[in-house]
Amino acid sequence: MKIALLSAAAVGLCLVTSPALAGDVECIWQKLPQDRLAAYVAKSDGQDVTDVMDFVGEEPIVSAIIACKVSESGARSAGSAFAGITRQRVAEARLAKSANLTPQQLDAAWRKVDPEQAKKVALAIVGQDDGSGTAALDSVLTVLGQGLPNAADLRADLIVYAAGRATRDYFEPQF
């Protein structure tokens, strides 16, 4: 899956003097036009989130990156974490609609996931799979689907959620 979110121009504008606090992708999300994000979340299936810039616009993303003090060296990780939170929010909206699952329920299930399995999923998403990504994803999906009578029907959205959370959790501390 293509994760590159920030154009070369956006990365070039990320030159700031102080780094963001680790785990600050929520800062970027909150600084963006919420009406545009809502429109994106409502239309997306979360499979490919590189088109989020079409909805939000490059200028607001660059402004958010600067406001959240993302360093140039952290831009790539911030972009991957942003792709993760975007997938997460899309999956949360879809799972709320199709299965009445709340973000809190999904978060509680996610906290039961083995962090090493989540890391393997994140690395597979960004093209750094050591061959264990598929098995790790299956392991994560088993945990997320526990207690859901229709987990098989929700598989596509659970995959998007797992991909989003894994990518966000892995890359967020790196910027």
Helices and strands as residue ranges (DSSP letters): H 8-12, H 25-31, H 34-43, H 52-56, H 58-67, G 72-74, H 75-99, H 103-110, H 115-125, H 133-145, H 155-171, G 172-174
